[in-house]
Amino acid sequence: MPILTISTENAEFQIIQSLKTNRTKRHKLKEIFIEGIESIKQAEQAGLEFTRIITSEPDKLSTWSQNLIRKHRNSKIIRMPFDLYKSICDREEPSEIVVTARVEPLEIHDLSLPSDPFLLVFDRPSDYGNLGSLIRSANSFSVDAVLIVGHGVDVYDPKVIRSSLGSIFHSKIVPVPSMPEFEAWISEQRRIIGVRLVGTDSTGDVSLLTHPLTKPIAIVLGNEAKGMSVALKNLCDYVVSIPVSGAVNSLNVASAGSILLWDVYKNSR
């Protein structure tokens, strides 16, 4: 299979770099940058089309990577000098390959839900690790879709992908740019299937200890620094709190969200 060698920061290199660092370019090209063997494995299992497989040493690849190249015959195989390759990797010791892949973002009006949906709504997430961790938890606990409301970090940022350990490729992730769009959609879901919106806050007036969470439900998590927006909070049927007894009276949003998702999962079995 022909190998394209890139030895300088040419046009092809700049496209690869922009897919890693520029959300506008990712959305325009509908391509993403994936680093980390486990994330690449999950993308491959999910059936993503790889557009590039990039390495510094094509002659020293593992059997797994060689088989991946054979399977994705339409991908560009790109070799870079190690220093150039390392410059596009975040890890101190880069994995033997990184890839770019094609994605098709999901629109909210294309979302198909079961009769008793289990949804996660995240309001303007600002931390890559928290978003990735919550996507991983959502996948573990059988959440039907994750809705990202408002302007937050890009769900296809490589840091989010890596934090999700590739579970993002097995999940329905739906960006919802505006609050009015979300409000119209969720109002329709309430009418059709009776989904309840349950907000989360350390000062919530309903305790998780005494109020089990059940489907159909949408768990609403607020921005890490500002909490839920007033508009989103006003949409909630009620706001639940997780009782804690430590010196600090609140949990990290990824921890709190995972506990609430587990509660719904447990009560649905």
C-alpha positions in Angstrom: 0.0 0.0 0.0 1.5 3.4 -1.0 2.8 5.5 1.9 2.7 9.3 1.8 5.8 10.8 3.4 5.5 14.2 5.1 8.8 15.7 6.1 7.7 19.4 6.6 4.7 21.3 7.9 3.1 21.3 4.4 -0.6 21.7 3.5 -1.4 18.1 4.5 0.3 18.4 7.8 -1.6 21.6 8.5 -5.0 19.9 7.8 -4.1 17.2 10.3 -3.0 19.7 12.9 -6.2 21.8 12.4 -8.3 18.7 12.9 -6.7 18.3 16.3 -6.8 21.9 17.4 -9.6 23.7 15.5 -13.3 22.9 16.1 -14.4 25.0 13.1 -12.2 23.0 10.8 -13.5 19.7 12.3 -17.1 20.7 11.8 -16.5 22.0 8.3 -14.7 18.9 7.1 -16.7 16.5 9.3 -13.4 14.8 10.3 -11.8 14.3 13.7 -8.4 13.5 15.1 -8.1 10.4 17.3 -5.1 9.7 19.6 -4.7 6.7 21.9 -4.9 3.1 21.0 -8.1 2.3 23.0 -9.9 5.3 21.4 -8.8 4.1 18.0 -10.0 0.6 18.7 -13.4 1.9 19.8 -13.7 4.0 16.7 -12.8 1.0 14.5 -15.4 -1.2 16.4 -18.0 1.5 15.9 -17.4 1.4 12.1 -16.0 4.9 11.6 -14.3 5.5 8.3 -10.6 6.3 8.8 -9.3 8.9 6.4 -5.7 8.9 7.5 -3.5 6.5 9.5 -0.4 8.3 10.6 2.9 6.9 12.0 6.6 7.7 12.3 7.7 4.1 11.8 5.5 2.1 9.4 8.0 -0.7 9.2 7.9 -1.3 13.0 4.1 -1.4 13.6 2.4 -4.0 15.7 0.4 -6.8 14.1 -2.8 -5.0 15.2 -1.8 -1.7 13.5 -0.8 -3.6 10.3 -4.1 -5.3 10.2 -5.9 -2.0 10.7 -4.1 -0.6 7.7 -5.0 -3.6 5.6 -8.7 -3.2 6.6 -8.9 0.5 5.8 -7.5 0.4 2.3 -9.0 3.7 1.3 -7.2 5.6 4.1 -4.1 7.6 3.4 -1.1 6.0 5.1 1.2 8.8 6.2 4.7 8.6 7.5 6.3 11.5 9.4 9.8 12.0 11.0 9.4 11.3 14.7 9.8 14.9 15.8 7.1 16.0 13.4 4.9 13.1 14.5 5.4 13.9 18.2 4.4 17.5 17.6 0.8 16.4 16.8 0.6 14.1 19.8 -0.3 15.1 23.3 1.3 12.1 25.0 4.9 12.3 26.2 5.4 8.8 24.7 3.2 8.8 21.5 1.4 5.7 20.6 2.5 4.0 17.3 -0.3 5.5 15.3 -2.9 8.3 15.3 -5.8 8.5 12.9 -8.3 10.9 11.4 -11.8 9.8 10.8 -15.0 10.9 9.2 -18.1 11.7 11.4 -21.6 12.7 10.8 -22.9 15.0 13.6 -26.4 14.1 14.9 -29.1 16.8 14.8 -31.7 16.9 17.6 -34.6 16.5 15.1 -33.1 13.3 13.8 -32.9 11.8 17.2 -35.0 8.6 17.6 -36.0 7.7 21.2 -37.5 4.7 22.9 -40.9 4.9 24.7 -39.1 5.4 28.0 -36.0 7.4 27.2 -33.0 7.9 29.5 -31.3 11.2 28.6 -28.4 13.3 29.9 -28.5 17.0 29.3 -25.3 19.0 29.9 -25.5 22.7 30.1 -22.5 24.5 28.4 -19.7 22.1 29.6 -16.4 23.9 30.0 -14.1 21.1 31.0 -12.9 18.5 28.4 -12.2 15.8 31.1 -15.6 16.2 32.7 -17.5 15.9 29.4 -15.5 12.9 28.3 -15.9 11.2 31.7 -19.7 11.8 31.6 -20.0 10.4 28.1 -18.1 7.3 29.3 -20.5 7.0 32.3 -23.5 7.6 30.0 -22.4 4.8 27.8 -21.8 2.4 30.8 -25.3 3.1 32.2 -27.3 2.8 28.9 -28.2 6.4 28.4 -30.0 6.8 25.1 -28.6 10.2 24.2 -26.4 13.0 25.5 -27.5 16.5 24.7 -25.1 19.4 24.9 -27.0 22.6 25.3 -25.5 26.0 24.4 -21.9 26.8 23.6 -19.4 24.6 25.5 -16.3 22.6 24.7 -16.4 20.6 21.4 -17.5 17.0 21.9 -15.0 15.9 19.2 -12.0 17.6 20.8 -9.3 15.0 21.1 -9.2 15.6 24.9 -12.9 14.7 25.2 -12.5 11.6 23.0 -9.5 10.4 25.1 -11.3 11.1 28.4 -14.3 9.1 27.1 -11.9 6.2 26.3 -13.6 6.0 22.9 -17.1 5.4 24.3 -18.2 8.6 22.4 -18.2 6.5 19.3 -20.8 4.2 20.7 -23.0 7.0 22.0 -25.6 9.4 20.5 -24.2 12.9 21.2 -26.4 15.8 20.1 -25.2 19.4 20.2 -28.1 21.8 20.7 -26.8 25.3 20.0 -29.7 27.3 21.4 -32.0 27.2 24.4 -35.2 27.9 22.4 -34.4 24.9 20.2 -34.0 22.7 23.2 -37.1 24.0 24.9 -39.2 23.4 21.8 -37.9 19.8 21.4 -38.2 18.8 25.1 -41.7 20.2 25.3 -42.6 17.9 22.4 -41.0 14.9 24.2 -43.0 15.7 27.3 -46.2 15.8 25.4 -45.5 12.6 23.5 -43.8 10.3 26.0 -44.0 12.2 29.4 -40.2 12.6 29.9 -39.4 14.4 33.1 -36.5 16.9 33.5 -34.6 16.5 36.7 -32.1 19.2 37.5 -29.1 18.7 39.8 -27.7 21.1 42.4 -26.2 20.8 45.9 -29.1 22.9 47.2 -31.8 20.9 45.4 -35.0 20.5 47.5 -35.4 16.7 46.7 -32.9 14.3 48.2 -31.6 11.3 46.1 -31.8 9.3 49.3 -35.6 9.4 49.4 -36.5 9.9 45.8 -35.3 7.2 43.4 -34.9 8.3 39.8 -36.8 6.4 37.1 -37.4 6.5 33.3 -38.6 8.3 31.3 -36.1 11.0 32.4 -33.6 13.6 31.4 -30.9 14.3 34.0 -29.8 17.9 33.7 -26.3 18.9 34.7 -25.2 22.5 35.0 -22.0 24.2 33.9 -19.1 23.5 36.2 -18.6 27.1 37.4 -22.1 28.6 37.0 -24.5 25.7 37.4 -27.7 25.4 35.4 -28.9 28.4 33.5 -32.0 30.1 34.9 -33.9 29.1 31.7 -32.9 25.5 32.0 -33.6 25.3 35.7 -37.1 26.7 35.1 -37.8 23.9 32.7 -37.0 21.2 35.3 -39.8 19.3 37.1 -37.7 19.4 40.2 -34.1 19.7 41.3 -32.4 16.8 43.2 -29.4 16.9 45.5 -26.9 14.2 46.5 -26.4 14.2 50.3 -22.8 14.4 51.4 -21.2 14.7 54.8 -17.6 15.9 54.1 -16.2 19.4 54.7 -16.9 20.3 51.0 -20.6 20.3 50.3 -20.6 19.5 46.6 -19.2 17.0 44.1 -17.4 17.5 40.9 -20.0 17.5 38.0 -18.6 14.3 36.5 -18.9 12.5 39.9 -22.3 13.8 40.7 -23.6 13.1 37.2 -22.3 9.5 37.3 -24.0 8.9 40.6 -27.3 10.1 39.2 -27.0 8.1 36.0 -26.2 5.0 38.1 -29.4 5.6 40.2 -31.6 5.6 37.1 -29.8 2.6 35.7 -30.2 0.7 38.9 -33.9 1.5 39.2 -34.5 0.5 35.6 -33.2 -3.1 36.0 
